[in-house]
Amino acid sequence: MPAQEIVMESLKKLEYRGYDSSGIATKEDKIRICKKEGPISNMESELSESSSTTAIAH
């Protein structure tokens, strides 16, 4: 499972704890950063399929 999918699942578990924004950074050949306000689905829809094994999210 790509790292992006793992951290997105973790963010979804935190979604209803009052956070109003989220972000994720993945690394393949370069670092990609995506930050969005609102529901995590707003960010998820803009992320392309990635096979990265490195990701961090907040």
N, C-alpha and C positions, 0 to 999 in steps of 0.2 A: 504494500500500500504506500503510495507517495506521501511524503511528509506533509504536504499541503492538506491532504484529506484528514490526517490525524489531528492537526492543529485546528482545522475548521470544526471538526466534531467537538473538540474541547471548548471552543468558543461558543458553540451552540448551547452547551451545558451551562455557561455563564450568562447567557443572553438575558435571562429574566431576573437578574440580580441588580438591575438599575443602571447598567452601563448604557450610554447612548452613542458610543462609537467603538470601532474596532479597527485593527490593522494586522496585516500579515506581511512577512518578508520571506522570500524563498531564494535559494541560490542554485543555479545550474551553471551556465557559462558566465552569468552576471547576476547581481542581486536585483530582484524585482520587489517593489513595495506597493502595496495597495492599502489605502485607508479610506474608511467611509463612516459617515454618521448614519444613525438609524439602525434598522434590523440587519443582522448578519447576512441575510439573503441579498441585501443591496450590494455587498462586497463580493459575495460568492458568485453572483451572476457575471461579474467582470473578470473573474480569474479564469484563465484558460487551463486546459489540461496540462499538468506538469508532472514530470517524473523525478523531481528533485527529492533528494534524501535529506535535505537540510531546510528547516523552516522554523520561524518563531512568530508568535502572535501575541496580541494584547487586546 
